[in-house]
Amino acid sequence: MSTVDPSIARKARQARVPSTRLVAILLVLHVVGGLGNGYGWSSFSTFADDATVEPDNLGLIGIVVGMPLAIITSMLWTSVVLKRRDVGLGYGFSAFWFGAGTGILIASERFPQAAELLRVLGVIALVICALLLALGVRAARSRRIAAEIATVMMRSGTRATATVTDKGYDIFRESARILTSVTFTFTDLNGVQRWVQRPMLITASDPVVEGQETDLWYDPSAPDNDKRIVVKLAVESPLR
C-alpha cells in the first residue's frame, strides 16, 4: 500500500535526467573497459603467435573483465544518452577507443617482439578515438543550435495544429521503445498543406497514433523551411 500513485512515481523515475556524476562514471568505465580489451587482446594475440611467450595473467584479466564491462557500460550509456541532450553516443565510443589505444600501447612496451605492430594498432585506435570525439562535439553543437532555433520559433513563429499521418511503426515487439520517423501534416496561412517528418523515440507507455494532434510552429516568411519548423511532440520525444 502507498499514499502515492505508483505509476506517477515510476514515470517520475523514468523522466529523471541522469546526473553529471553518472555521466563521468560511465565515461571512466568506458576507458577502463577499452583499456582491458586493448591490453588483454594484444597480450593474447602475442602469446598465440609465439609459443615461447608465457601467458600474461594481467592480459587474461583484462579480457575477462574488460569485455563484459564494455558491453554493460555501453548499454547503460545508451540509456543515459536517450535522457540527456548534451551528450551523445560518440563520447562513449571515443572513451572506449581511448582506453583501447592506451592498452595496446602499454602492451607494446610489455611485449617487445610485437612492439612495432602494436604501436601502429595503438595509434590507429587513438585516431579513431579522436574522430569519434570530433563527431561527438559536432553533433552536440548541432543539437544545441537546433534547440536554440526551436526556442526562437516557439516564441516568435506562427502556431498551427499538426496531425500525425504516419506513426512510423506497427506494433511494439521485444522492446518497449521504438526509434522511428513520424510524419506530420499541417496547413500554413496560405492554405497550403505541408508534411514534415521528425525522428522520435516512442515508448509503449506513451504511444503515437495516427490522427493524433500536436502543436507546430513555423516561419511564416518561409513555411517550406524544414529547419525552422518545430513539432511539439517531436521535441518532447526526440530520437538520439
C-alpha positions as CSV (number, residue, x, y, z in Angstrom):
1,M,0.0,0.0,0.0
2,S,1.2,3.5,-0.8
3,T,-0.1,7.0,-0.3
4,V,1.5,8.0,-3.7
5,D,0.2,6.7,-7.1
6,P,3.0,4.2,-8.0
7,S,2.5,4.9,-11.7
8,I,3.3,8.6,-11.1
9,A,6.4,7.7,-9.1
10,R,7.5,5.3,-11.9
11,K,7.1,7.9,-14.6
12,A,9.0,10.4,-12.5
13,R,11.9,8.0,-12.1
14,Q,11.9,7.3,-15.9
15,A,11.9,11.0,-16.7
16,R,14.7,11.8,-14.2
17,V,17.7,13.3,-16.0
18,P,20.9,11.3,-15.3
19,S,23.4,13.3,-13.2
20,T,26.7,14.6,-14.5
21,R,28.4,12.4,-11.9
22,L,26.8,9.3,-13.6
23,V,27.9,10.5,-17.0
24,A,31.5,10.9,-15.7
25,I,31.5,7.5,-14.1
26,L,30.3,5.8,-17.3
27,L,32.9,7.6,-19.3
28,V,35.6,6.4,-16.9
29,L,34.2,2.8,-17.1
30,H,34.3,3.1,-20.9
31,V,38.0,3.9,-20.7
32,V,38.6,1.0,-18.2
33,G,36.7,-1.4,-20.5
34,G,38.7,-0.3,-23.5
35,L,42.0,-0.5,-21.6
36,G,41.2,-4.1,-20.5
37,N,40.3,-5.1,-24.0
38,G,43.2,-3.3,-25.7
39,Y,45.8,-4.7,-23.4
40,G,44.2,-8.1,-23.0
41,W,43.7,-9.0,-26.6
42,S,47.1,-7.6,-27.5
43,S,48.8,-9.9,-25.0
44,F,46.6,-12.8,-26.0
45,S,47.5,-12.4,-29.7
46,T,51.2,-12.2,-28.9
47,F,51.0,-15.4,-26.9
48,A,49.1,-17.1,-29.6
49,D,51.6,-16.2,-32.3
50,D,54.7,-17.0,-30.2
51,A,54.8,-20.3,-28.3
52,T,57.9,-19.1,-26.4
53,V,55.9,-16.3,-24.7
54,E,54.2,-17.3,-21.4
55,P,50.5,-16.4,-21.0
56,D,50.1,-13.0,-19.4
57,N,47.8,-13.2,-16.4
58,L,47.1,-9.4,-16.5
59,G,46.1,-9.8,-20.1
60,L,43.6,-12.6,-19.3
61,I,42.1,-10.5,-16.5
62,G,41.8,-7.6,-18.9
63,I,39.8,-9.7,-21.3
64,V,37.6,-11.3,-18.7
65,V,36.8,-8.0,-17.0
66,G,37.0,-5.7,-20.0
67,M,34.6,-7.4,-22.3
68,P,31.5,-7.6,-20.0
69,L,32.4,-4.1,-18.6
70,A,32.4,-2.6,-22.1
71,I,29.1,-4.3,-23.1
72,I,27.3,-3.3,-19.9
73,T,28.7,0.2,-19.9
74,S,27.6,0.7,-23.5
75,M,24.1,-0.4,-22.6
76,L,23.9,2.0,-19.7
77,W,25.5,4.8,-21.8
78,T,22.8,4.4,-24.4
79,S,20.0,4.8,-21.8
80,V,21.8,7.9,-20.5
81,V,22.1,9.4,-24.0
82,L,18.3,9.0,-24.5
83,K,17.6,11.2,-21.5
84,R,20.4,13.8,-21.9
85,R,20.6,16.0,-24.9
86,D,24.0,17.4,-24.1
87,V,25.8,14.1,-24.5
88,G,25.9,11.6,-27.4
89,L,26.9,8.0,-28.3
90,G,30.1,9.3,-29.8
91,Y,31.5,10.4,-26.4
92,G,31.2,6.9,-25.0
93,F,32.7,5.2,-28.1
94,S,35.5,7.7,-28.0
95,A,36.3,7.0,-24.4
96,F,36.4,3.2,-25.2
97,W,38.8,3.7,-28.0
98,F,41.0,5.9,-25.9
99,G,41.2,3.2,-23.4
100,A,41.8,0.5,-26.1
101,G,44.6,2.5,-27.7
102,T,46.3,3.2,-24.4
103,G,46.0,-0.5,-23.5
104,I,47.6,-1.6,-26.9
105,L,50.4,0.9,-26.4
106,I,51.1,-0.4,-22.9
107,A,51.2,-3.9,-24.4
108,S,53.7,-2.8,-27.0
109,E,56.1,-2.0,-24.1
110,R,55.4,-5.3,-22.4
111,F,55.9,-7.4,-25.5
112,P,58.9,-6.1,-27.5
113,Q,58.6,-8.9,-30.0
114,A,55.4,-7.4,-31.4
115,A,56.1,-3.8,-30.4
116,E,56.1,-2.3,-33.9
117,L,52.7,-3.8,-34.9
118,L,51.1,-3.0,-31.5
119,R,52.3,0.6,-31.7
120,V,50.7,1.0,-35.1
121,L,47.4,-0.5,-33.9
122,G,47.5,1.7,-30.8
123,V,47.9,4.8,-32.8
124,I,45.1,3.7,-35.1
125,A,42.8,3.2,-32.1
126,L,43.7,6.7,-30.8
127,V,43.0,8.2,-34.2
128,I,39.5,6.5,-34.1
129,C,39.1,8.0,-30.6
130,A,39.9,11.5,-31.9
131,L,37.5,11.1,-34.9
132,L,34.6,9.9,-32.7
133,L,35.2,12.8,-30.3
134,A,35.2,15.3,-33.1
135,L,31.9,13.8,-34.4
136,G,30.5,13.9,-30.9
137,V,31.4,17.6,-30.5
138,R,29.9,18.4,-33.9
139,A,26.7,16.5,-33.1
140,A,26.4,18.3,-29.7
141,R,26.8,21.6,-31.5
142,S,24.1,20.7,-34.0
143,R,21.8,19.7,-31.2
144,R,22.4,23.0,-29.4
145,I,21.7,25.1,-32.5
146,A,18.6,23.1,-33.2
147,A,17.4,23.7,-29.6
148,E,18.1,27.4,-29.9
149,I,16.1,27.6,-33.2
150,A,13.2,25.6,-31.6
151,T,13.1,28.1,-28.7
152,V,13.0,31.1,-31.0
153,M,10.3,29.5,-33.3
154,M,8.1,28.6,-30.3
155,R,8.3,32.2,-29.1
156,S,8.0,34.1,-32.4
157,G,6.8,31.6,-35.1
158,T,3.3,31.0,-36.4
159,R,1.5,28.4,-34.5
160,A,-0.5,25.7,-36.2
161,T,-2.1,22.3,-35.5
162,A,-0.2,19.3,-36.8
163,T,-1.7,15.9,-37.3
164,V,0.1,12.5,-37.3
165,T,-0.4,10.9,-40.7
166,D,2.1,8.1,-40.3
167,K,3.3,7.0,-36.9
168,G,6.3,5.1,-38.4
169,Y,5.8,1.7,-36.7
170,D,3.3,-1.1,-36.5
171,I,3.5,-2.7,-33.0
172,F,5.8,-2.9,-30.1
173,R,7.7,-6.2,-30.0
174,E,10.6,-7.2,-27.7
175,S,11.4,-3.7,-26.7
176,A,9.1,-1.1,-25.1
177,R,10.8,1.6,-27.1
178,I,10.9,2.2,-30.8
179,L,13.2,4.6,-32.7
180,T,11.3,5.8,-35.8
181,S,10.4,8.7,-38.1
182,V,6.9,10.1,-37.6
183,T,5.1,12.1,-40.4
184,F,3.0,15.1,-39.6
185,T,0.9,17.4,-41.8
186,F,-0.3,21.0,-41.3
187,T,-1.8,23.8,-43.3
188,D,0.0,27.1,-43.4
189,L,-1.5,30.6,-43.5
190,N,-1.8,30.4,-47.3
191,G,-3.9,27.3,-47.2
192,V,-1.1,25.1,-48.4
193,Q,-1.0,21.6,-46.8
194,R,2.5,20.5,-45.9
195,W,4.2,17.4,-44.5
196,V,7.2,17.1,-42.3
197,Q,9.0,14.1,-40.8
198,R,10.6,14.0,-37.4
199,P,12.7,11.3,-35.8
200,M,11.3,10.2,-32.4
201,L,11.7,7.8,-29.6
202,I,8.3,6.3,-28.9
203,T,7.5,4.2,-25.8
204,A,4.8,1.7,-25.2
205,S,3.6,3.7,-22.2
206,D,3.1,6.8,-24.4
207,P,2.5,5.6,-28.0
208,V,1.9,7.8,-31.0
209,V,-1.2,7.1,-33.0
210,E,-2.3,8.3,-36.5
211,G,-4.7,11.2,-36.3
212,Q,-3.1,12.5,-33.1
213,E,-2.8,16.2,-33.0
214,T,0.0,18.4,-31.6
215,D,1.2,22.0,-31.8
216,L,3.6,23.1,-34.5
217,W,5.4,26.3,-35.1
218,Y,6.9,27.6,-38.4
219,D,8.4,30.6,-40.0
220,P,5.5,32.4,-41.9
221,S,8.0,34.0,-44.3
222,A,9.4,30.6,-45.2
223,P,6.9,27.9,-44.4
224,D,8.8,25.4,-46.6
225,N,12.0,25.8,-44.4
226,D,12.0,22.4,-42.7
227,K,14.8,23.5,-40.3
228,R,12.5,26.3,-38.9
229,I,9.6,24.0,-38.3
230,V,9.1,22.8,-34.7
231,V,6.8,20.0,-33.8
232,K,6.0,19.9,-30.1
233,L,5.5,16.1,-30.0
234,A,8.9,15.5,-31.6
235,V,10.6,18.0,-29.2
236,E,9.2,16.1,-26.3
237,S,10.3,12.7,-27.6
238,P,13.5,13.2,-29.6
239,L,15.4,10.5,-31.4
240,R,19.1,10.4,-30.3
